[in-house]
Amino acid sequence: MITAAREAVDLLIQAASSWRFEDNRHGLLDREWMALRFLARANRFSRTPSALAHFVGISRATASQTVGRLEDKGYIQRTRSDQDKRSVVLDVTPRGENVLASDPIAPLVNAIAGLAVGANKFRDLLRNVLEQLDARRDRHHADSCRQCIFLTEPTSKRGSKTLPEYTCRFFRAGLSGSELDLLCVNFERHKAGAF
């Protein structure tokens, strides 16, 4: 069992070369690709410089520099938050979406999609491994709202008032069904170990 686990880790390290690299790929450094990918998949609450720093595992100063470079290239834009005028929201521009179409991790995504065990099972196994690692380090990772303890189920209409499809109790905000599969850095697992 340990030998298979060690071999799996060795293979993951080798696979990491598809998303971690030292040089420029398509005009972007590894950290810039990671930031652009995250911002394209993050929910509206997590598209901030501090959430980006948390997800990528970099300092806020480094995240700010990365954001600046992506802005200079026209791949993201920053706007003032509607809720807090001191903070900003980062959005991927159409130009950024175009560059993501040539993302160097696309072959890895396609390889996982074609697994005999199925991409869903592989995802769930990796999620379980990440949960164990997070528990040891007393931290949480980003994941989708659909799996989060703060998500409330759809509610019915009350009188003439139409309520949001879903609600995030952490942010005290309504969510649409299309937001449920986006990443959130304030994620907490709904049921530990349940998949």
Secondary structure as GFF3:
##gff-version 3
##sequence-region A 1 195
A	DSSP	alpha_helix	2	15	.	.	.	ID=ss1
A	DSSP	three_ten_helix	16	18	.	.	.	ID=ss2
A	DSSP	alpha_helix	30	41	.	.	.	ID=ss3
A	DSSP	alpha_helix	49	56	.	.	.	ID=ss4
A	DSSP	alpha_helix	60	72	.	.	.	ID=ss5
A	DSSP	beta_strand	76	80	.	.	.	ID=ss6
A	DSSP	beta_strand	88	92	.	.	.	ID=ss7
A	DSSP	alpha_helix	94	100	.	.	.	ID=ss8
A	DSSP	alpha_helix	106	113	.	.	.	ID=ss9
A	DSSP	alpha_helix	119	137	.	.	.	ID=ss10
A	DSSP	beta_strand	143	144	.	.	.	ID=ss11
A	DSSP	three_ten_helix	145	147	.	.	.	ID=ss12
A	DSSP	beta_strand	151	152	.	.	.	ID=ss13
A	DSSP	beta_strand	166	168	.	.	.	ID=ss14
A	DSSP	beta_strand	173	175	.	.	.	ID=ss15
A	DSSP	three_ten_helix	177	179	.	.	.	ID=ss16
A	DSSP	beta_strand	183	184	.	.	.	ID=ss17
###
